[in-house]
Amino acid sequence: MTEANGESLNAEAGPPGKPERGKAVKLVDRVFDQLLERIRGGNYPPDSRLPGEHELASMLGVSRPIVRDALARLRDQGMVYARQGAGTFVSAHGSPTTQLAYSPVKTIADIQRCYEFRLTIEPAAAYFAAKRRNEQAIQKIASALADLREATSHQLHRTDADFIFHRAVTEAANNHYYTASIDALKAHIAVGMHLHGLSLLGPRQGLEQVYEEHNAIYKAIADGRADDAQRLMKAHLEGSRDRLFEGRALDLSF
């Protein structure tokens, strides 16, 4: 698949290796997460000015371009805004009291509800990711996929890499509502992913199958096959749910 700008985003057959820009992407992720945590924790209240790029770079031990990319992502998500000649400021949306949140997982039924909700948003996010992705978005998905490949080769399941993969798909969709939703569900998703990961351990090739499901989603998004990406994400989530519940969904009727 070749985009209008002539840049090819085709996924080659087989698992991707670590992308050349993977290190820079991970640094941006780290700085973004650190700044977001400080904003949500109240260290930088609404309408307060963030330290300048040079100060943040020195404080976080990274280069200014890394800080600049992280700030751009915060702006894209409405967490901060720029005042010309004055710097970057925290928006009201960044206040801890305005963050999207869901009730914690308390029962097995809640895990099933979480899968149901994910099935309403993540297949659509994969569809739009295939429509709107750029090179940076593809690199981030590929980086998480490479971490999953490495863990699978050692018969391990990495919940963190699994979540990063799914979050990267929502980022590639360029719709902050998808990303905000999956961020709010992070703790809930982690419970399901952990239990699902335990169900994959053993003599059967469960981990390899799940890796291939992720790889197929990645390829569909990279190739711009939106309908396939949507279908594959839906099948992956349904498969995860069915493996965890062994095909016996709970009756959640009143």
C-alpha positions, -999 to +999 in steps of 0.1 A: +000+000+000+014+034-010+000+066+005-006+098-014+028+111-003+045+082-019+056+066+014+050+029+015+036+014+046+034-022+035+040-049+062+064-075+050+057-112+058+069-125+091+073-108+124+089-073+124+121-066+141+128-037+163+123-006+141+152+018+138+131+046+153+118+023+181+141+038+207+130+074+200+094+063+200+097+047+234+115+078+248+086+099+236+062+074+252+081+076+285+082+114+285+045+116+275+035+092+303+056+111+329+042+145+320+006+131+319+011+116+353+023+149+367-006+167+352-032+142+364-015+141+398-019+179+402+018+188+400+008+211+371-027+224+378-050+238+351-038+269+334-003+266+349+027+269+326+048+239+320+086+242+322+102+251+289+115+225+264+151+230+275+142+226+312+120+196+306+147+179+285+173+184+313+148+173+340+138+141+321+172+133+306+161+134+270+167+156+239+145+186+231+130+169+200+117+141+223+101+166+246+087+185+216+070+153+203+056+144+237+042+179+241+026+177+207+009+145+217-004+161+249-018+190+228-034+165+204-052+150+233-063+183+247-043+180+278-022+212+272-024+242+249+001+267+236+001+305+240+022+321+214+053+335+229+043+324+264+048+287+264+027+256+270-001+255+296-023+228+312-058+229+300-089+224+322-092+190+305-060+181+323-075+185+358-077+152+377-114+159+384-123+158+347-106+125+337-127+097+323-130+068+348-149+036+352-159+015+383-131-010+392-133-047+383-149-065+413-162-097+397-157-121+369-189-106+354-171-072+352-143-088+332-170-100+307-185-065+307-151-050+299-147-073+269-182-064+257-173-027+259-139-032+242-157-050+214-177-018+207-147+005+204-115-014+195-126-030+161-137+005+150-104+020+162-086-006+141-107+003+111-098+039+113-062+032+122-059+014+088-074+045+071-054+072+089-021+056+101+012+073+094+048+060+096+052+069+133+019+051+142+030+020+124+064+020+140+048+022+175+025-008+168+055-027+153+076-020+184+050-034+207+045-064+184+083-071+185+081-071+223+052-096+221+073-117+196+103-118+220+081-128+250+063-155+230+096-170+219+103-175+256+068-188+263+059-157+282+030-133+281+037-096+286+006-078+297+024-044+293+033-050+257-001-064+249-017-032+263+007-009+245-001-027+212-038-021+217-033+015+228-011+022+198-039+010+175-062+036+191-035+063+186-032+053+150-069+060+145-062+097+154-093+099+176-086+109+212-119+095+224-107+059+216-074+066+234-090+082+264-114+052+267-087+026+266-065+047+291-095+048+315-098+010+311-061+002+316-065-014+350-096-032+339-080-045+308-049-056+327-070-079+349-084-096+318-051-097+300-034-113+331-060-140+334-060-146+297-022-148+297-023-175+324-048-195+303-023-195+274+005-211+293+010-248+289+017-274+262-007-260+237+004-233+212-018-206+227+008-179+230+019-184+194-017-182+182-023-150+201+009-135+187-003-144+151-036-126+158-017-095+168+006-098+138-024-101+114-040-070+129-007-051+125-004-062+088-039-052+080-034-017+095+000-012+079-014-023+045-045+000+049-070-029+048-095-012+071-123-039+068-098-067+075-083-047+105-118-043+120-127-080+115-094-093+128-095-071+160-131-082+166-121-119+162-090-114+184-111-099+213-138-125+210-111-152+209-095-138+240-128-136+258-138-172+248-104-186+258-107-170+292-143-181+298-137-214+280-166-206+256-191-203+285-202-166+287-220-156+318-257-147+317-258-110+326-296-106+323-314-088+351 
